[in-house]
Amino acid sequence: VQLQASGGGLVQAGDSLRLTCQLSGRTGSSYSVAWFREAPGKERELAATINAGGTSSYADSVKGRFTISRDNAKNMVYLNMNRLKPEDTAVYYCQTPSGDRGQGTLVTVSS
């Protein structure tokens, strides 16, 4: 399966963004999808996951601010990010459990 993330940008602290992961190829709706993020000088972090049935989980650092969802009819997975903080600045990737990962999208949060 192929994945493509989009929706990043430059925002101010407290703002919101929605990231989109477009899945294509084999049936994307049957896959769990995770959003990872990578920031300079920091370890790669698993931000949120959603399985095929819609059950989600979150890292403590984003819990209560980020919401992951999916539209299986459109083969899309979303990451709604609210109350963004400068420490959320990173390249965000969507990835399947088998390691398929597309190009990331940069989120920059200014203070």
C-alpha positions as CSV (number, residue, x, y, z in Angstrom):
1,V,0.0,0.0,0.0
2,Q,1.2,3.5,-0.8
3,L,0.7,6.4,1.6
4,Q,0.9,10.2,1.2
5,A,0.8,12.7,4.0
6,S,-0.3,16.3,3.5
7,G,-1.6,19.3,5.4
8,G,1.4,20.5,7.3
9,G,2.4,24.1,7.6
10,L,3.5,27.0,9.8
11,V,1.2,27.9,12.6
12,Q,1.3,29.7,15.9
13,A,1.0,28.1,19.3
14,G,-2.6,27.4,20.2
15,D,-3.6,27.0,16.5
16,S,-5.0,23.9,14.9
17,L,-4.1,21.8,11.8
18,R,-5.5,18.8,10.1
19,L,-3.1,16.3,8.5
20,T,-4.3,13.9,5.9
21,C,-2.9,10.5,4.9
22,Q,-4.1,9.2,1.5
23,L,-3.8,5.4,1.1
24,S,-3.7,3.7,-2.3
25,G,-2.8,0.4,-3.8
26,R,-4.1,-2.7,-2.0
27,T,-7.2,-2.2,0.1
28,G,-6.1,0.6,2.4
29,S,-9.1,0.5,4.6
30,S,-8.1,-2.9,6.0
31,Y,-4.8,-1.5,7.5
32,S,-4.0,0.0,10.8
33,V,-2.4,3.3,10.3
34,A,-0.1,5.2,12.6
35,W,1.1,8.8,12.6
36,F,4.7,9.2,13.6
37,R,6.7,12.4,14.1
38,E,10.4,13.1,13.8
39,A,11.9,16.3,15.2
40,P,15.6,17.4,15.0
41,G,17.5,16.0,17.9
42,K,14.7,13.9,19.2
43,E,13.7,10.3,18.9
44,R,11.0,9.3,16.5
45,E,7.7,9.3,18.3
46,L,4.5,7.4,17.7
47,A,1.8,10.1,18.0
48,A,-1.4,8.2,17.3
49,T,-2.7,5.0,15.8
50,I,-6.0,3.8,14.4
51,N,-7.0,0.2,13.5
52,A,-9.3,-0.9,10.7
53,G,-12.2,-0.9,13.1
54,G,-11.6,2.7,14.2
55,T,-10.1,2.1,17.6
56,S,-7.5,4.7,18.4
57,S,-4.6,5.2,20.8
58,Y,-2.4,8.2,21.5
59,A,0.9,9.2,23.0
60,D,0.6,10.9,26.3
61,S,2.2,14.0,24.8
62,V,-0.7,14.5,22.4
63,K,-3.6,12.9,24.3
64,G,-6.5,15.3,24.6
65,R,-5.2,17.6,21.8
66,F,-4.9,15.3,18.8
67,T,-7.6,13.1,17.3
68,I,-7.0,10.4,14.7
69,S,-9.9,9.3,12.5
70,R,-10.4,7.5,9.1
71,D,-12.8,7.6,6.2
72,N,-12.6,4.1,4.7
73,A,-14.7,5.0,1.7
74,K,-12.1,7.5,0.7
75,N,-9.1,5.6,2.0
76,M,-8.1,8.5,4.1
77,V,-6.8,8.8,7.6
78,Y,-6.8,12.2,9.4
79,L,-4.9,13.7,12.3
80,N,-6.7,16.7,13.8
81,M,-4.3,18.6,16.0
82,N,-5.6,21.2,18.4
83,R,-3.8,23.6,20.9
84,L,-0.6,23.1,19.1
85,K,2.6,23.7,21.0
86,P,6.2,24.6,19.7
87,E,7.3,21.1,20.9
88,D,4.9,19.6,18.3
89,T,7.1,20.9,15.6
90,A,8.2,17.9,13.5
91,V,7.9,16.0,10.2
92,Y,4.8,13.9,10.5
93,Y,4.6,10.5,8.7
94,C,1.7,8.0,8.3
95,Q,2.8,4.4,8.3
96,T,1.3,0.9,8.2
97,P,2.4,-2.0,10.6
98,S,4.3,-3.5,7.7
99,G,6.4,-0.4,7.4
100,D,4.9,1.2,4.3
101,R,5.5,4.9,4.8
102,G,5.0,7.8,2.5
103,Q,6.7,11.2,2.3
104,G,6.1,13.2,5.5
105,T,4.6,16.6,6.0
106,L,6.3,19.4,8.0
107,V,4.5,21.0,10.9
108,T,6.1,24.1,12.4
109,V,4.6,25.7,15.5
110,S,5.9,29.1,16.4
111,S,5.7,30.5,20.0
